[in-house]
Amino acid sequence: MLSRCDIDGRTPSNAFLLLIPAHHVAKVSDNFATPPAYTFGDAGRNSVYGPPLRTLDLAIVRSFRLTESASFQFHGEAFNALNMVNLGTPNRYVNEPQFGTITIPMTPGREIQLSARLSF
C-alpha cells in the first residue's frame, strides 16, 4: 500500500503543503534559492506562510446569591477546547537545511481553568 509521501513526495515535516494543491507547489525549497553573497534576494514579502490557526475558547460563568450583600461566582474556561493541532510557521531561512519545515506548534493543547469568587 502506498502512503501519501510515496505518491506526491510530501512528508510530515512539510505537511502544511497539503493545504496547497500539488500542482501549485512541488516542494518549498525548490521554489527558493540562496542569493549570491552581499546581494538581496528577489522573493516577495510574505511569500512563505504557514497553515491556518484554528482554536475555540469557551467560558461559562454562574453566579449565586448567598445573602443580600454576598454572592458567589464560579468560572469555567477552556482554551483550545477542541484540542486542535495548530502548527507553527515554516522555517524561513533559505540557507538552513530545515527551510520550509515546521518544527514547533503554534499553540499548546487544551487548557482548562476553574475559578471561584466570593464577593461581600
LINHU-V966780 format. One record per residue. N is the residue number from 1. PHI is phi in whole degrees, 0 to 359 (NA if undefined). OMEGA is omega in radians with two decimals (NA if undefined). Layout:
n: (N N)
phi: (PHI PHI)
omega: (OMEGA OMEGA)
This chain:
n: (1 2 3 4 5 6 7 8 9 10 11 12 13 14 15 16 17 18 19 20 21 22 23 24 25 26 27 28 29 30 31 32 33 34 35 36 37 38 39 40 41 42 43 44 45 46 47 48 49 50 51 52 53 54 55 56 57 58 59 60 61 62 63 64 65 66 67 68 69 70 71 72 73 74 75 76 77 78 79 80 81 82 83 84 85 86 87 88 89 90 91 92 93 94 95 96 97 98 99 100 101 102 103 104 105 106 107 108 109 110 111 112 113 114 115 116 117 118 119 120)
phi: (NA 275 269 299 297 290 279 237 81 276 242 302 288 240 292 298 291 296 281 250 304 299 285 273 224 275 201 302 292 284 272 229 225 289 289 302 301 65 229 268 279 244 289 285 290 58 278 239 224 263 288 291 260 235 210 225 251 234 217 231 232 228 251 234 271 272 225 296 247 238 218 232 241 242 244 232 230 229 256 55 301 273 56 284 277 248 280 284 279 292 298 249 263 297 275 253 293 274 304 84 262 256 245 224 279 277 232 287 289 300 233 241 230 241 211 225 220 248 246 215)
omega: (-3.13 3.05 3.13 3.12 3.13 -3.06 -3.05 3.04 3.14 3.14 3.10 -3.12 3.06 -3.08 3.10 3.10 3.10 3.12 -3.11 3.12 -3.05 -3.13 3.09 -3.06 3.05 3.07 -3.05 -3.07 3.08 -3.09 -3.09 3.09 3.10 3.13 3.09 -3.11 3.09 3.06 3.06 3.07 -3.12 3.10 -3.13 3.12 -3.14 3.14 3.04 3.13 -3.04 -3.13 -3.12 3.10 3.13 3.14 3.12 3.10 -3.12 3.06 3.09 3.14 3.09 3.13 3.09 3.07 -3.13 3.05 -3.12 -3.09 -3.11 3.09 -3.13 3.10 3.06 3.13 2.99 -3.11 3.08 3.10 -3.02 -3.01 -3.13 3.11 3.11 3.07 3.11 -3.09 3.12 3.12 3.13 3.07 -2.99 3.13 -2.99 -3.04 3.08 -3.14 3.13 -3.10 3.10 -3.14 3.10 -3.05 -3.11 3.01 3.13 -3.11 3.07 3.09 -3.10 3.06 3.13 -3.10 3.11 3.10 3.12 -3.13 3.08 3.14 3.11 NA)
